[in-house]
Amino acid sequence: VTVNVAEGDSVQAGQTIATIEAMKMEAAITAPKAGKIARVAVSATAQVEGGDLLVVIGSAGRSEATGESS
């Protein structure tokens, strides 16, 4: 996975926040909602498996885990 955001970054719904590569194909992971990146849960070039948490997007005092790879 290549993470394209950092903690504190603002993101819009649909914005690409990470890219995963599987079997020599790349797929974009997009933000499900607008907000601020509260936490990046993986290193920028980590290998991940389906279900791994990538980032947490905070909004209006609460956070939502997102970017679970599949």
C-alpha positions as CSV (number, residue, x, y, z in Angstrom):
1,V,0.0,0.0,0.0
2,T,1.1,3.5,-0.7
3,V,-0.5,6.1,1.6
4,N,-1.1,9.5,0.0
5,V,-2.2,11.4,3.1
6,A,-0.7,12.3,6.5
7,E,-2.2,12.9,10.0
8,G,-3.8,16.3,10.0
9,D,-4.5,16.5,6.3
10,S,-8.1,17.4,5.2
11,V,-9.7,15.1,2.7
12,Q,-12.9,15.3,0.6
13,A,-15.3,12.4,0.1
14,G,-14.0,10.4,-2.9
15,Q,-10.5,11.7,-2.7
16,T,-7.8,9.0,-3.2
17,I,-6.1,8.4,0.2
18,A,-4.1,5.3,-0.7
19,T,-3.2,3.0,-3.5
20,I,-2.9,-0.8,-3.2
21,E,-1.1,-3.1,-5.6
22,A,-2.2,-6.7,-6.0
23,M,-1.1,-9.1,-8.8
24,K,0.7,-6.1,-10.6
25,M,-2.6,-4.1,-10.7
26,E,-3.2,-0.9,-8.7
27,A,-6.4,0.1,-7.1
28,A,-7.3,3.4,-5.5
29,I,-8.7,3.6,-1.9
30,T,-10.9,6.6,-1.6
31,A,-12.2,8.5,1.5
32,P,-15.8,7.6,2.2
33,K,-16.5,11.1,3.7
34,A,-14.9,14.5,4.1
35,G,-12.9,15.1,7.2
36,K,-9.4,15.3,8.7
37,I,-7.0,12.4,8.9
38,A,-6.9,11.6,12.6
39,R,-4.4,8.7,12.3
40,V,-2.5,6.8,9.7
41,A,-2.5,3.2,10.9
42,V,0.1,1.8,8.5
43,S,3.5,2.9,7.3
44,A,3.6,4.6,3.9
45,T,4.7,1.5,2.0
46,A,3.5,-1.3,4.2
47,Q,2.2,-4.6,2.9
48,V,-1.4,-5.1,4.0
49,E,-4.0,-7.8,3.9
50,G,-7.8,-7.6,3.4
51,G,-9.4,-6.1,6.5
52,D,-6.3,-4.1,7.6
53,L,-7.0,-0.6,8.9
54,L,-5.3,2.0,6.8
55,V,-6.4,5.4,8.2
56,V,-8.9,7.0,10.6
57,I,-10.9,10.0,9.4
58,G,-12.1,12.3,12.1
59,S,-15.1,14.7,11.7
60,A,-17.0,16.9,14.1
61,G,-15.4,15.5,17.2
62,R,-15.6,11.8,16.2
63,S,-13.6,9.4,14.2
64,E,-14.4,6.8,11.6
65,A,-12.0,3.9,10.7
66,T,-11.6,3.6,6.9
67,G,-9.7,2.2,4.1
68,E,-10.0,-1.5,5.1
69,S,-8.4,-3.3,2.2
70,S,-10.2,-6.2,0.6
